[in-house]
Amino acid sequence: QVQLVESGGGLVQAGDSLRLSCAASGRTFSSYAVGWFRRAPGKEREFVAAISKSGGGTYYSDSVKGRFTISRDNAKNTVYLQMNSLKPEDTAVYYCAAVVTGSGTTYYTGEGVYDYWGQGTQVTVSS
């Protein structure tokens, strides 16, 4: 089992950058693929980015591709989401999620796949 804690959210202006962190407990974090999702006010939770357990595979939603970068440091049990050129429409609560996987390059975009979720961190982008 793993526990996830997100951090790094905040209030920024359009065009600014933020880096979110997803810190995991446990010594086997390198066995988990991780995804970032977000829920904007009045909307359903949506996929943002995903990374394989090795970090060798990544995938992004079209809305963030080219602006966001997902990465991980398994030695620190942490996955990051670097968010650049933020837009007001990026305003949401951001969640990280994890699932055990046997493949080093497989990532997952469906939230139903993930077994563990963090509590979320708020990102607000003003225009």
N, C-alpha and C positions, 0 to 999 in steps of 0.2 A: 504494500500500500504506500501511497505517496501523498503528501500534503503540499498544496501549491499556494504561494502567496505572491500576489502582484503588487508592484509599486512603481512609482515614477510618473503617475498621472498628475494633472494639474490644469491650470487655466493659462492659456497662451493666446497669442494673436495669430491671425492667418499669416502663413508663410514661415512661422517659427517651427522649431523642432523639439521633439521629446523622445526620450528613450525609456521604454517600459521594461521592467524586469519581472521575470517569473521565477521565483526561488522555490526549489523543491527540497523536501526533507527526504531522508533515506539515502542509502549508498548505491542504489541501482538505477539512478536517474538515467544513466546511459542506455538503459533498456527501453526507454519510453520515447515514442514520437510525441511531439507537442504541437498544439495549434493555438492560435489567437483568434478570438471571436469578439464581436462587439454588439451592443444593443443600444440603439439610439432611442430617444424619447418617442414613445408611441409606435415603435417598430419592433419587429421580431429580431432575435439575435441572428447575426450573419457571420459567415466565415470571413476572416481577414488574411491569415497567412498560416502556413504549416511548415514544419521541419522534421526530417527523419531523425532517428535516434543517433545516427552518426554525424548529422549535420550535412551529409552529402546530397540530400534531396530537399528542395524547398519549393514552395508554390504560393502564389499570391492571387487574391481576387483582382479582378480587372480595375476596381475602383482605387486600389492602392499600389498597383504595380508601377514600379519606377520611382515611387516616393518612399515606400516602407521597405525595410530590410529585416528579415528574421535571422537570428544566429543563436548559437548556443556555446556554452563553455561547460562541458561535462565535469571538468575538475572542480568547478564551482557550483555544480548542480543548478545552473541558471540558464534560462533562455531569455533572449532580448528581442525587443521589437523597436528598431530605430525608425522613428517617424519624422520625415522631413516634408517641407512644403505643406504644412498642415492647412486644411480647409475647414470652414465652419461645418461642413457636412461630415467631418470626421468626429464631431462631438458625439460621445457615447461612453458607456461603461465598457471597459475592455476586460476580457476574461482570458486566462490561459487554461488549457486543458491538456491532459496527458493520457496516453494509453500504451500499454506494453506491446511491443512488436518484435518479431524475430528478424525482420529485414532491416538492414542498415540504411537503405535508401528509400524506403516507403514512407510516405506522408499521407495524411488523411484530411479531407476537407469537410466531411460530414460530422456534425456535432454529435450525432447518435453513436458514433464509434467510440467516443472518448468516455473513459470511466471516472476520471478525476478532474475536478474543477476548482479554480480559485474563487475568491470572493468578489473579485473585480476591482478595478481602479478607474476613477472618473477622469476622462479627458474632455476638456471644454475649450473649443477654439472660437474666439471672438473675431468678428469681421472688422 
